[in-house]
Amino acid sequence: MKNHLLTFVVFTAFIFCLSTKLYSQNSSPDSTKQQFDSTTQIPDLSKQPSELAGQPSNLQQQPAKAGIHPYNVNIWLSGSIALAGGVANFLGIPSLLHKQNISALEIQNLNRDIIRGFDRWALNLDPSNTAIYTTLGDVTMDLCLAAPAALAFNKKVKQDWGKMLIMYLETMSLTSDVYTISFLGPHYQNKFRPVVYYEAVPYATKLDGNNRNSFYSGHAAATAAATFFLTKVYCDYHPDLGGKKYLLYIAASIPPLLCGYFRVMSLRHFPSDVMAGFGIGAVCGILIPEIHLIKLKNKDMALGLSTSGGVAGVGLTWRPGSGSGK
């Protein structure tokens, strides 16, 4: 877990430096000023409109380059949410890594028959290959976490890359919080990992308290959040894709499902754990950009921080009929 956090921090620092460079290039005077050559003809405003109508002008031959800016990202608000989520994630991880060890009595009372058919195949694998599949799952997740960096090289997205970085950190931070501190994740769930059911696995390995964290797959959730975020942002900057965007979403599903497969083969999760993580990650990867998209299009919705009784939280407010869509 610490290695993944270090990878994410290094990746974030690299992208921040890259985004700063791109922003300085895009905001320089040479990139925004309008160029006129010696052949440009300025209309004589002293002439009558009828005379100007027939006069050719090079100004009309230089259409404005209107960029697509589909998102409204408040850097301070989104940055604060990402930071708060990161702190909550940092504080929540130790409780997951240091759960109470599984007792010998609990292992003796395990009943394979209560495992549903959909999950049953996770109990009939070769435990000798867990190390290689664990590595494959980790590498797949790390690569997917870095995948949104590709947006920095898209000519339509790179102009807003600084904001995209903040929004991505916000997305991954909230995705991690759902896993580490919400009632859906292993903080409140104590489902045994498949490895506990294998007699061939050393007894000491099965007693580890971390084996209570089967539900749900954090690897699948993080991977899905990253790939669906990448796809969502790309599609919003390329509205001309039409029906082709669904093919991109299908492609975005492959890496997290592959990562989930590796996690099952490493005896870390049941298939249902993977599917739950996949769904949560996909929703976060799509919903967070969509909230920023809706905020720009429809003033009836607003995302903000709130405090009540000394407790801070994130709120989504909807006021029907109060905005431009009235």
N, C-alpha and C positions, 0 to 999 in steps of 0.2 A: 504493500500500500504506500509506504514512504517513497519507494522508487517511482511509483506512478505520479505522486504529488510533485516530486522533484522534476520529472519529465515535463509535467504540465506547466510548472513555474518557468523552466528554461524556455519552453515553447512560447509562453506568453511574453517573456522578455524579448525574444527574437522578433516576434510579430509586432511588438510595440515599437521597436527600433525601425522595422521595415515600414510600418504605417506612418511614423514620423517623417521618414524620408519621402514617402509618396505624397504625404500631405504638403510638405514644403515645396515639392515639385509642382503640384497642382495649383497651389496658391500663389506661385511666383508671378510677377507682372508679365513676364514673357509668355506665360501660358494662358493669360486671360485677356490681354489687351487686343483690340481689334486692329488688324494690319490694313494699311491703305498704301497703294502704290501710286506712282506718278500719273497713272492713267485713270484714276478714280475721278469721276466727275461729280462735283457738288452742285445740286440744283440751285438755280438763281431764284431766290425767294421773292425777288422784285417782279418776276414775271407773273402773268395771270395763270390761274389753274389750268385753263385750256391749253396754254403753251407748255406747261410742265407735264401735262398728260402725255404728250407725244415725245417728250425728251427721254432718251434712254439713260439709265443710271446704273452704274456698277454696284451701288448700294443694294439694289433690289436683287442682285445676283449673288449675294452673300448671305444665305439663310443663317439664322441664329442657331447655334449648337445647344439645343435644350437637352440637358442631361436628365436621366430618370432618377428621382430621389423618393422612393416609395415609403421610406421609414422616417419616423420622427423620434429620434433617440435623444433624450435628455441625459447628457453625459454624467451630470452630478447625481441625478436620481438613480439611473441604471447602474452607475459605478458604485453608489452606496449600497444598492441591493446586492450587487455582486460581492462587495466587500463583506457585508453583513452575513451573506450566505456562506462565504468562505470561512469566516470566523466560526459560525455555527457548525459547519462541516468539520473544521479542525477540532472543535471541542467534543463533537459527537463520535468521532472515530475511535478514541480510546475505549469507550464503553463497548464497542463492537469487537475490538481485538482482545479484550480481556474479560470476556464473559466467564461465568462460573464453569469450571470443568465438568464434563459429563461423567456421571458416576457409573460404576460398574453395574449397579442395579438397573440403571436406565438402559444400558446396552443389553443386558440380559432379557429385558422386557420388550425389546424391539420386535415388532410384528410386521413381516414383509407383506402379509395378506391385506393390510389396510392401504397399501400403496395402490393408487389407481392404475388402470391399464395403460393410460397415456404415459405415465411416469415409470412404468415397470421396467422398461428396457435399460434404464439407468442403473439397475441393480444386476445387470447381466453383462458387464463389461470386463475388460482385462485390467486389473489394478496395477499391473507392472508398467503401463504406459502413461501413468498420470503425469510424470514430470515433463515429458515432451509436449503433452497437450496443454499443460498449464503454461508453459512458455509460449506456445502458439497463441493461446488466448490473450496473454499479456501483450504480445507484439501486435496482434490485430487491433486491440483496443488503443494502444499508443499511436499506431499509424492513423487510425480514424480520428483521434483527438487532434492530430496535426492536419488532417485533410482540409478543414475550412481555410487554411492558409492559402489554398489555391485561389480563393476569391480575390486575393490581393493582386493577382495577375490578370484579372478580367477587366477590360477597359471600362465597362459600365459600373463596376462595383468599386474599383480601387479609389475613386474620387471620394467615397464615403467610408474608406477602410477603417479609419479611426473609430467611427461610430459602430461599424460592424464588429470590431474587436470587443468593444464594451458590451454590445448586445450578446456576443458569443459567451463572454465570461459570465454574464448574467444568466444565460441559459444553462451553462454547465454548473454554475453555482447552485441554482435552484434544483436542477436534476439531482445533484449530490445530496442536497438537503432532504429531498423526498426519501432518499435511501437511508441517510444516517440518522435523521431525527423524527421522521414522520411515523405514524402508526402503521403505514404500509410496509415499512422496511424492517430489517432485522433488529432494530433497536427495541421493537415491541414484539417481534415474531421470534420464535425459538425452534424453527423447523430444522431437523437434523439433515445434514448433508448426506448424499448417497454413500460416501466413504465409510460412514459409521456402520453400515449394514454389511460390510465385507469382512468375512472371517480371515481372509488372507492378509488383510492390512494389520500391521503391528498394533497391539492393544493400546500402547502409549499414544500413538497417533490419533486413535479414535477418541481418546479422552479429552483432547484439546477443546476448550470452550468455543473456539472459533468455528467449530463444526456445528454450532447451533444457528449459523447464519445462512442457511440454504435459501430462504425466501427473503427477497427475490434476488435475481442476478444483477449486481451493480455493474459488472462488465458489460452486459447486454444493454443496460439502460444508458450508460455513458456513451457507448459506441453508437447506439441508435440516435441519441440526442445530437451527436456530432454530425452524422451523415444526413439526418433529416434537416438539421439546421442549414447545412451546406446546400441541400437541394431546394429548400424553401426560399432561401435568399436568392439563389441563382434564378429560380423561376419568377420571383417577384421583380427582378431586374430585367427579365426577358419575357414580358407578357405575350410576345408574338409566338411563343412556343406552342400555344394551343394544347391539343390533346397529347403532344409529345412529352409534356411534363409528367404524365402518369408513368411513362417508361422510366423517367429519371427517379421517380419515387420507388419504383420496383427495384431499380439498381441500388438505391439507397438502403433497401432492406437486406441486401445480400451480406454486406460486412457484419452487421450486428447478429444476423442469424448464424453466420459462420463462426463468429466469436462465441456465441451461445453454444454451438455444437462442440467447440473445443472445451468449453466449461463443463459440459455434460460428460464428455469423454475423460476429463480429468477428475471425475467423481466429485465435483464441487457443487453441482446443481442438478436438479431434476428438470426435465423439459418444461414443465409448467412454470418453474422459476424463471427460466429463460424467456418464455413468452410474456410473462408479467413484466419483466424488466424491459423487454423490447417495446411493449406497448407504452409504458410510462416514459421511456426515453423518447419515443417517436412523438408522443403528445407534447412533451416539453420542447423538443426541437422545432416543432411547427407552431405551437401556441405562443411562445414568447415573441418571435418575430411578428406573428399575426396581431398580437396586442399592440405593438408599435405601429403596425400598418393600419389598424382600425382607428387608432388615436388620431392619425393624420387625416383619414377620410371622414370620420364621423365624430364630431365633437360631443356626441352624447355619451361617449365612453372615456374614462380617464383612469390612469394607473398612478397610485401615489402611496406614500408612507403615512401611517397613522399611529397614534398612541392613545391608549385607553387604560387607565388604572396603572400606569407605569409599565405597561406591556406594549412593545412596538410590533408593528406588523405591516404587511403589504396588502393594499386593498385595490380592488377593481370596481369603480363606480359607474353605474349606468343610469342616465337620466333621459328616458325616452322623450323625444320631441323637443329637446332643449337646444339642439345644434342645427347645423346646416341641413340635416336630413329631414327637418320638420316639414 
